[in-house]
């Protein structure tokens, strides 16, 4: 598995994810290591919504890392 510096991950998220809430969710998942349940509680969304946001965005992010 390839590991990236948190600063690189944050830079890619900031550049390619335009929705502010989604940026925060992705940073919580990939930088802060929160679980989907923790993300859902923090952002007042369902666990499924948190999963969907991460899964829909990860292809774009990984393509640019």
C-alpha positions as a Python dict, from the first residue, in 0.01 Angstrom:
ca = {
    (1, 'X'): (0, 0, 0),
    (2, 'X'): (126, 345, -90),
    (3, 'X'): (125, 604, 187),
    (4, 'X'): (94, 975, 118),
    (5, 'X'): (178, 1269, 340),
    (6, 'X'): (-128, 1425, 497),
    (7, 'X'): (-34, 1757, 339),
    (8, 'X'): (-55, 1602, -10),
    (9, 'X'): (-393, 1445, 65),
    (10, 'X'): (-526, 1775, 199),
    (11, 'X'): (-396, 1961, -109),
    (12, 'X'): (-568, 1718, -347),
    (13, 'X'): (-894, 1732, -151),
    (14, 'X'): (-886, 2112, -148),
    (15, 'X'): (-818, 2131, -521),
    (16, 'X'): (-1060, 1869, -655),
    (17, 'X'): (-1351, 1862, -409),
    (18, 'X'): (-1560, 2175, -442),
    (19, 'X'): (-1827, 2109, -179),
    (20, 'X'): (-1715, 2236, 163),
    (21, 'X'): (-1895, 1966, 362),
    (22, 'X'): (-1755, 1691, 142),
    (23, 'X'): (-1403, 1832, 183),
    (24, 'X'): (-1442, 1820, 560),
    (25, 'X'): (-1577, 1464, 546),
    (26, 'X'): (-1292, 1343, 326),
    (27, 'X'): (-1033, 1504, 552),
    (28, 'X'): (-1195, 1342, 853),
    (29, 'X'): (-1175, 1003, 682),
    (30, 'X'): (-836, 1012, 508),
    (31, 'X'): (-638, 1250, 730),
    (32, 'X'): (-795, 1214, 1073),
    (33, 'X'): (-885, 846, 1038),
    (34, 'X'): (-1242, 877, 1163),
    (35, 'X'): (-1483, 589, 1111),
    (36, 'X'): (-1797, 635, 902),
    (37, 'X'): (-2001, 631, 1222),
    (38, 'X'): (-1788, 908, 1377),
    (39, 'X'): (-1810, 1113, 1057),
    (40, 'X'): (-2188, 1070, 1043),
    (41, 'X'): (-2228, 1188, 1401),
    (42, 'X'): (-1990, 1482, 1360),
    (43, 'X'): (-2157, 1610, 1040),
    (44, 'X'): (-2514, 1517, 1136),
    (45, 'X'): (-2566, 1280, 842),
    (46, 'X'): (-2637, 908, 817),
    (47, 'X'): (-2357, 655, 812),
    (48, 'X'): (-2468, 557, 461),
    (49, 'X'): (-2440, 919, 343),
    (50, 'X'): (-2088, 939, 483),
    (51, 'X'): (-1993, 619, 301),
    (52, 'X'): (-2144, 740, -25),
    (53, 'X'): (-1958, 1072, -12),
    (54, 'X'): (-1626, 898, 52),
    (55, 'X'): (-1678, 624, -207),
    (56, 'X'): (-1792, 866, -479),
    (57, 'X'): (-1494, 1093, -421),
    (58, 'X'): (-1211, 848, -366),
    (59, 'X'): (-1163, 762, -736),
    (60, 'X'): (-1108, 1128, -819),
    (61, 'X'): (-872, 1172, -527),
    (62, 'X'): (-664, 862, -592),
    (63, 'X'): (-631, 955, -959),
    (64, 'X'): (-463, 1282, -857),
    (65, 'X'): (-238, 1154, -581),
}
